[in-house]
Amino acid sequence: ERLCRYISRPAVSEKRLSLTRGGNVRYQLKTPYRDGTTHVIFEPLDFIARLAALVPKPRVNLTRFHGVFAPNSRHRALVTPAKRGRGNKVRVADEPATPAQRRASMTWAQRLKRVFNIDIETCSGCGGAMKVIACIEDPIVIKQILDHLKHKAETSGTRALPESRAPPAELLLGLFD
């Protein structure tokens, strides 16, 4: 797992990244160049363009496996925890499944917690257990839900603050003018 984290680390260190007073992006180099340069300064759009060039194209596999870890290896089932691979034998229906065969892949919530340390299964208020009951991705449905919640908040028992009134001296109807 440490190797995976090392390989998947970001291309730019946040600790060495800062903004100048002029609004440019300043990046401190890990080791100085031969000419002694310790920082590189970019215009914001130029910096974003250089970062965008580092993002791989969609569905491009960046990790290549060789040997027994290759997808088509006959021995892959012997070395992977899920026993997947070309050499995996089909088991008879009467034969009970082993825990490794029954093991499902990680859930979305487990992956969020493992990679980003975001725990969506624990309530931030009380610490109780929560579970995902729906994953809504349709923008129209999301807008309808948010509009309904906004309308519900507006019509609920919460009242707005009363209108401000005049200072007490002005309420005396000009008796002290």
Contacts in CASP RR format, 6 or more apart in sequence:
PFRMAT RR
TARGET T0000
AUTHOR 0000-0000-0000
METHOD contacts of the structure
MODEL  1
ERLCRYISRPAVSEKRLSLTRGGNVRYQLKTPYRDGTTHVIFEPLDFIAR
LAALVPKPRVNLTRFHGVFAPNSRHRALVTPAKRGRGNKVRVADEPATPA
QRRASMTWAQRLKRVFNIDIETCSGCGGAMKVIACIEDPIVIKQILDHLK
HKAETSGTRALPESRAPPAELLLGLFD
7 63 0 8 1.000
11 51 0 8 1.000
11 54 0 8 1.000
12 27 0 8 1.000
12 51 0 8 1.000
13 30 0 8 1.000
16 27 0 8 1.000
16 28 0 8 1.000
16 29 0 8 1.000
16 30 0 8 1.000
17 25 0 8 1.000
17 26 0 8 1.000
17 27 0 8 1.000
17 28 0 8 1.000
18 25 0 8 1.000
18 26 0 8 1.000
18 28 0 8 1.000
19 25 0 8 1.000
19 26 0 8 1.000
20 26 0 8 1.000
20 41 0 8 1.000
23 44 0 8 1.000
24 41 0 8 1.000
24 42 0 8 1.000
24 43 0 8 1.000
24 44 0 8 1.000
25 41 0 8 1.000
25 42 0 8 1.000
25 43 0 8 1.000
25 44 0 8 1.000
25 47 0 8 1.000
26 39 0 8 1.000
26 40 0 8 1.000
26 41 0 8 1.000
27 39 0 8 1.000
27 40 0 8 1.000
27 41 0 8 1.000
27 42 0 8 1.000
27 47 0 8 1.000
28 38 0 8 1.000
28 39 0 8 1.000
29 37 0 8 1.000
29 38 0 8 1.000
29 39 0 8 1.000
29 40 0 8 1.000
32 38 0 8 1.000
42 50 0 8 1.000
56 62 0 8 1.000
65 71 0 8 1.000
67 73 0 8 1.000
68 75 0 8 1.000
68 76 0 8 1.000
68 78 0 8 1.000
68 79 0 8 1.000
69 76 0 8 1.000
69 79 0 8 1.000
69 80 0 8 1.000
70 76 0 8 1.000
71 85 0 8 1.000
71 86 0 8 1.000
72 86 0 8 1.000
73 85 0 8 1.000
73 86 0 8 1.000
74 86 0 8 1.000
74 87 0 8 1.000
75 87 0 8 1.000
76 84 0 8 1.000
76 85 0 8 1.000
76 86 0 8 1.000
76 87 0 8 1.000
76 88 0 8 1.000
77 83 0 8 1.000
77 84 0 8 1.000
77 85 0 8 1.000
77 86 0 8 1.000
77 87 0 8 1.000
77 88 0 8 1.000
77 89 0 8 1.000
81 100 0 8 1.000
81 103 0 8 1.000
82 100 0 8 1.000
82 101 0 8 1.000
82 103 0 8 1.000
82 105 0 8 1.000
83 100 0 8 1.000
83 101 0 8 1.000
91 97 0 8 1.000
91 101 0 8 1.000
106 114 0 8 1.000
108 132 0 8 1.000
108 135 0 8 1.000
109 120 0 8 1.000
109 121 0 8 1.000
109 132 0 8 1.000
112 118 0 8 1.000
112 119 0 8 1.000
112 120 0 8 1.000
113 119 0 8 1.000
113 120 0 8 1.000
113 121 0 8 1.000
120 130 0 8 1.000
120 132 0 8 1.000
121 129 0 8 1.000
121 130 0 8 1.000
121 131 0 8 1.000
121 132 0 8 1.000
122 128 0 8 1.000
122 129 0 8 1.000
122 130 0 8 1.000
123 129 0 8 1.000
123 130 0 8 1.000
136 142 0 8 1.000
136 145 0 8 1.000
165 171 0 8 1.000
169 176 0 8 1.000
END
